[in-house]
């Protein structure tokens, strides 16, 4: 089949390579322009290396974008990780229209951080959807879905890179074949089951040490590796990774007040919270320094019983400075 790829980053590159590897003709690639100072987009580089027609347009709503796609004369357009809005005048140009990838089981978890939120909310299952894009955000009819489990210690990274990424590439090939052959179905999304969440960024990723163990553990793993759940330690912002939770079952097992260090091991630090302790394996400072949680605690003079985030101690440090 003759297709156009619309996308960016590693997922867009892998989808491009998958279609080329099986002999499909990629007539052109649409890739958002990189922001000043940003790393080169892998999809752009892959298209240039293969000598493919490349379009880096500021948006897909312009007559220029529609005209470029129309001139390619493709059977299908494939949207693989697209943050630009694509209007119906654009997506309806190919003979068989356009298909789009979204990493959740639509209509649940519409929006840009659809992998983070199911983990943060403690879901045990998520998945991916191939759908027809319309003028709503992730609201078009569903063509294909795949389900994946979320384990108790899975992170954003393991769910995406180990499952949703490779399975998504395969699903795009499968959906493209179904659509071009006319063997697909299109199921309207059930609005009664729909949900939308916005970006999971720093404001959403701050840890509340008074929250329950389950909430804290899920937040840390749902933000691992990005944006990184964070707290402040002695006045500096620190991101926490590699979380494990250890529930308590008896009052006598309570390890300390919420937010205080319960134990420092060879590599990890355990912090007392409501319902048990959360064990942290790695940290990263705002300066980009990465270390084991234990090494960080020791280098900053932290000991068992200290508050991992202490306003009073931060205020004293600021006053002393």
C-alpha positions in Angstrom: 0.0 0.0 0.0 1.0 3.6 -0.5 0.9 5.6 2.8 1.9 8.8 4.5 3.3 8.8 8.0 2.3 11.6 10.4 4.1 11.5 13.7 7.3 12.2 15.7 9.9 10.8 18.0 10.9 7.1 18.5 7.4 5.7 18.1 6.9 7.5 14.8 10.3 6.2 13.6 9.5 2.6 14.5 6.2 2.8 12.7 7.9 4.1 9.6 10.5 1.4 9.7 7.9 -1.3 10.2 5.9 -0.3 7.1 9.1 0.0 5.0 10.4 -3.4 6.3 7.4 -5.3 4.9 7.5 -3.5 1.6 4.9 -0.7 1.8 5.6 2.5 0.0 5.9 5.6 2.2 5.2 8.5 -0.1 5.9 11.2 2.5 6.4 11.9 6.2 4.9 14.7 8.2 6.8 15.7 11.3 6.3 18.6 13.7 9.2 21.1 13.6 11.7 20.8 16.5 11.7 23.5 19.1 14.9 25.6 19.3 17.5 23.6 21.3 15.6 20.4 21.2 17.2 17.1 20.3 16.8 16.1 16.6 13.5 14.2 16.1 14.2 10.5 15.3 11.4 10.3 12.8 12.8 13.3 10.9 16.3 11.8 10.8 15.0 8.4 9.7 13.0 10.0 6.8 16.0 12.1 5.7 18.3 9.1 5.8 16.0 7.2 3.5 15.5 10.1 1.1 11.7 10.3 1.8 9.7 13.4 1.2 9.6 15.3 4.5 7.1 18.0 5.5 7.8 19.9 8.7 4.8 22.3 8.9 3.9 24.5 11.9 0.4 23.0 11.9 -1.8 20.6 9.9 -4.7 23.0 9.6 -3.3 25.1 6.8 -4.1 24.7 3.1 -0.4 23.9 2.6 -0.7 20.8 4.8 -3.9 19.6 3.0 -2.3 20.3 -0.4 0.9 18.4 0.5 -1.0 15.3 1.6 -3.3 15.5 -1.5 -0.3 15.7 -3.8 1.1 12.4 -2.3 -1.9 10.5 -3.6 -1.8 7.9 -0.8 -4.1 5.0 0.1 -3.9 5.7 3.9 -2.4 8.2 6.4 -1.0 6.7 9.6 -0.8 9.0 12.7 1.9 7.7 15.0 2.3 9.9 18.1 0.9 13.2 16.9 0.6 16.3 19.1 -0.5 18.6 16.3 -4.3 18.9 15.6 -5.3 17.4 12.3 -8.7 18.7 10.9 -11.1 16.6 9.0 -10.2 18.4 5.8 -6.7 16.9 6.2 -7.4 13.4 7.6 -10.0 12.6 4.9 -7.7 13.3 2.0 -6.3 9.7 1.5 -8.4 7.2 -0.3 -9.0 5.2 2.8 -8.8 8.1 5.3 -6.5 8.1 8.3 -5.9 5.9 11.4 -4.4 7.1 14.7 -2.7 5.4 17.7 -3.6 6.2 21.2 -2.1 4.4 24.3 -5.2 3.7 26.3 -8.4 1.7 26.0 -10.6 4.5 24.6 -12.9 6.0 25.6 -11.1 5.8 28.9 -8.1 8.0 29.5 -8.4 10.4 26.6 -5.7 13.0 26.7 -1.9 13.5 26.4 -0.8 11.6 29.6 -2.9 8.5 29.0 -0.2 6.0 30.1 0.6 7.9 33.4 -2.9 8.2 34.8 -4.0 4.5 34.8 -0.9 3.6 36.8 -1.3 6.6 39.1 -4.9 5.6 39.7 -3.9 2.0 40.5 -5.5 0.3 37.4 -4.5 -3.3 36.8 -5.1 -3.1 33.0 -4.6 -0.6 30.2 -4.1 -1.0 26.4 -4.0 0.8 23.1 -6.5 1.9 20.5 -6.3 2.4 16.8 -9.1 4.8 15.8 -10.3 7.3 13.2 -9.3 10.8 14.2 -12.1 13.4 14.3 -12.3 17.0 15.4 -12.6 15.9 19.1 -9.5 14.8 21.1 -9.3 11.0 21.0 -13.0 10.8 20.3 -13.2 9.1 16.9 -14.6 5.6 16.2 -12.5 2.6 17.3 -11.0 0.2 14.7 -8.8 -2.0 16.9 -7.8 -2.4 20.5 -5.2 -4.4 22.4 -5.2 -5.0 26.2 -2.1 -5.2 28.5 -1.8 -5.9 32.2 -0.3 -3.4 34.7 1.6 -5.3 37.4 1.9 -3.9 41.0 5.4 -2.7 40.4 5.1 -1.7 36.7 6.2 1.9 35.8 5.4 4.2 33.0 8.6 3.0 31.4 7.9 -0.7 31.6 4.2 -0.4 30.5 5.1 1.8 27.5 8.5 0.5 26.3 7.9 -3.2 27.0 4.3 -3.4 25.9 2.4 -0.5 24.5 5.2 0.6 22.2 6.0 -2.7 20.4 2.3 -3.8 20.5 1.3 -0.4 19.1 3.6 -0.8 16.1 2.2 -4.2 15.3 -1.4 -2.9 15.8 -0.8 -0.1 13.3 0.2 -2.6 10.6 -2.8 -4.8 11.4 -5.3 -1.9 11.4 -3.8 -0.5 8.1 -4.3 -3.9 6.4 -7.9 -4.2 7.7 -8.8 -0.6 6.5 -7.3 -0.8 3.1 -8.8 -4.3 2.5 -12.3 -3.0 3.7 -12.5 -5.7 6.4 -12.4 -3.3 9.4 -15.3 -2.2 11.7 -15.7 1.2 13.3 -17.3 1.3 16.7 -18.5 4.6 18.1 -17.1 5.4 21.5 -19.4 5.1 24.5 -19.5 8.5 26.1 -20.9 7.1 29.3 -17.6 5.3 29.8 -15.4 8.2 28.7 -12.8 10.1 30.7 -10.3 12.8 30.0 -7.2 13.8 31.9 -4.7 16.5 31.0 -0.9 16.5 31.2 0.9 14.8 34.1 3.6 17.4 34.8 5.4 18.8 37.9 2.2 20.2 39.5 0.6 16.7 39.4 3.8 14.8 40.3 4.6 16.4 43.7 4.4 13.8 46.5 2.2 14.4 49.5 3.8 12.4 52.3 0.5 12.5 54.2 -1.2 10.4 51.5 -1.7 6.6 51.8 1.0 4.2 50.8 -0.9 3.1 47.7 -1.3 6.6 46.4 2.4 7.5 46.9 3.7 4.2 45.3 1.3 4.6 42.3 2.3 8.2 41.8 6.0 7.4 41.8 5.8 4.5 39.4 3.3 6.4 37.2 5.8 9.2 36.8 8.8 6.9 36.3 10.8 7.9 34.2 8.9 11.1 33.3 8.2 13.6 34.7 9.5 12.0 37.9 7.6 12.2 41.1 9.3 14.7 43.4 9.7 16.1 46.8 12.1 18.7 48.4 14.9 17.6 50.6 16.7 20.3 52.6 15.5 22.9 50.2 16.3 21.1 46.9 14.0 19.4 44.5 14.6 15.7 44.2 12.9 13.1 41.9 12.3 9.6 43.2 12.3 6.3 41.2 12.2 2.5 41.7 9.4 2.5 44.3 8.4 -0.6 46.2 5.6 -0.6 48.8 5.6 -2.5 52.1 2.2 -2.5 53.9 1.9 -2.8 57.7 -0.7 -5.0 59.2 -0.3 -4.2 63.0 0.0 -1.0 64.9 3.3 -2.3 66.4 4.8 -2.5 62.8 4.3 1.3 62.2 7.8 2.5 61.3 7.4 6.2 62.2 5.5 9.4 61.4 4.4 9.9 57.8 7.2 11.4 55.7 10.1 10.3 58.0 12.9 8.0 57.1 12.3 4.5 58.5 15.4 2.8 57.2 18.5 3.4 55.0 19.8 0.3 53.3 22.8 -0.4 51.0 21.0 1.1 48.0 17.5 2.2 49.2 15.7 4.5 51.6 12.4 3.5 53.2 10.0 6.3 54.2 7.1 5.8 56.6 3.7 6.8 55.2 0.1 6.0 56.1 -0.3 2.3 55.7 3.3 1.2 55.6 6.6 2.2 54.1 7.6 3.1 50.6 11.1 2.0 49.5 12.9 4.3 47.1 15.7 2.9 44.9 17.0 5.9 43.0 16.9 9.7 43.0 17.8 12.5 40.6 18.5 16.0 41.6 17.5 19.1 39.7 21.1 19.4 38.6 20.7 16.0 36.9 22.8 14.0 39.3 21.6 10.4 39.6 22.4 8.1 42.5 21.0 5.4 44.7 18.6 6.7 47.3 20.9 5.5 50.1 23.9 7.3 48.6 21.9 10.5 48.4 20.7 10.3 52.0 24.2 9.6 53.3 25.8 12.4 51.3 23.2 14.8 52.7 23.5 13.7 56.3 20.1 12.2 56.5 19.4 9.6 59.2 16.6 7.4 60.4 13.9 9.6 61.9 14.6 12.6 59.7 11.8 14.1 57.7 12.3 13.4 54.0 10.4 16.7 53.4 10.5 19.1 56.3 9.3 22.6 56.0 10.8 23.6 59.3 14.2 22.2 58.4 14.1 23.9 55.0 13.2 27.2 56.7 16.1 26.8 59.1 18.5 26.1 56.2 17.2 29.1 54.3 17.6 31.3 57.4 21.1 30.0 58.1 22.0 30.9 54.5 
